Amino acid sequence: MSVTTEGAAHDQAIRPFTVETSDADLEDLRARVMATRWPEKEPVSDLSQGVQLETMQALARYWATEYDWRRCEERLKALPHFITEIDGLDIHFIHVRSKHEDALPLLVAHGWPGSVIEQLKIIGPLTDPTAHGASEADAFHLVIPSMPGYGFSGKPAVTGWGPEHIARAWAELMKRLGYDNYVASGGDWGGQIVDLMGAQAPAGLIGIHTNFPGAVRPDVAQAVQSGGPAPPDLSEEGTRLYEKLRDFFATDVAYALEMGTHPQTLYGIADSPIGLAAWMLDHDSASLALIARVFDGQSEGLTRDDVLDNITHYWLTNTGVSSGRLYRENKLGFFDPKGVSVPVAVSVFPDELYQVPRSWAEEAYPRLIHYNRLDKGGHFAAWEQPKLFASEVRAGLRSVR
C-alpha cells in the first residue's frame, strides 16, 4: 500500500493525503490466505479455546475468493484525508465538515482492534443529520484520527506514545484545525483517551461522550485484576459488573497481557493474514460470538465485509505489531476514573465488557450530563449499531452546544 501526501512538510502543515493499494499487494494477500497451514480442529464444541477452525476457514474462503478491498478503498477515497506532524510523528485523520456551518466540531477516537474503518458508518448521520431523520441543530464537523502505530498514521520509533500523549496530540490536532470549541467521543482506547482529554481539560474542549466509561470503582477494579472476591457492599448491579469483568480477565484478556509485555514477539501476525485475523477476532467473548455467527451466515450488526475491511486495513498497513505497542505504553487502569472535569455523556451498551451503574458514573464524572442504557450493541458500538450510536452522541452532547 502506498500513501501520497502533498504540500509543505513544515511542522504545522496540514497535508492532503490519498491512498492507493497496488494489485501486487492484494494478490500477495490472497496467495497468503490460500496458502495458510491450518491446525487441527479444536477439541471442544464451543469458543472456550478461542476462534474456532470452522469460523476461520469460512473467513479465509470469503477473503480469498469473494471479498473486494477496492470497494472499501473507494469509500475511503471519497472522504477528505489529511496528514499533519505532531511531536515528530505523522498523524493521519479524516476531516468531514458538515454543510451546516453552525455544526459542533467532534473528534471521534477509535480503539484496538479498531481503526477509522470502524467509524465510517457514523459520518453521514453525524455530519448530515437532516438526511438521517434528525435536526440541523444536531450537526457535527467530524475529525477522525488514526492513533500512532495504527492505519495510515506514523509508527513511533521511540517509546512515549501512551494514551496521555495521544490525548494531548488530539487536543493539538483540534487546535491546529482552528476549532475553538469542540467535543470528543470514544470507545475502547478511544474512551480512555477522551477521558484523559477531559482530565487534561485543554482549552476548547467543552465536553466528551464515551461508550467505555472509566467509572469502575477502584476497589472493584483491584479485585478483578488480582482475582480477589467482590467487595461485600456491592449492589446487584455492581455485582453483575464485577462478575463480567472477572470473567473477562479470566478468559479473554490474554491478548492485552501479551501486547502489554512483549508486543514485538507477535511476528506471526505481520507474516500471516489468517494469524492477524484470528488475533483481532479474539478480543472479547460477545464480539467473537457475533462475528462467528456472521461467518456462519447469520445477519448481525456487522457483515463479513465489515469485519474484513478492518482486518485488511491492518494487513495492508502492516500495523498488527505497531498497534499493539500501545498496551506496552499504557501505565493506567483501563476502567478506572481519570479525574475528568468537563461535562460527560455516557452510553451503556448491553454487550460491552461491563455496564457501569449510573451512581458510579455520577461519582466518576461530577459533571455527568447524560446517562443512557441501550438495549442493543456491544464493544464496537459505532460500527455495529451506527444509528443508535449517532443518536446517543447527538442526545448526549446536545446540552453543551
Summary of the structure (lengths in Angstrom):
residues: 401
radius of gyration: 20.4
end to end distance: 40.1
largest distance: 60.8
contacts: 1343
relative contact order: 0.14
helix: 47%
strand: 15%
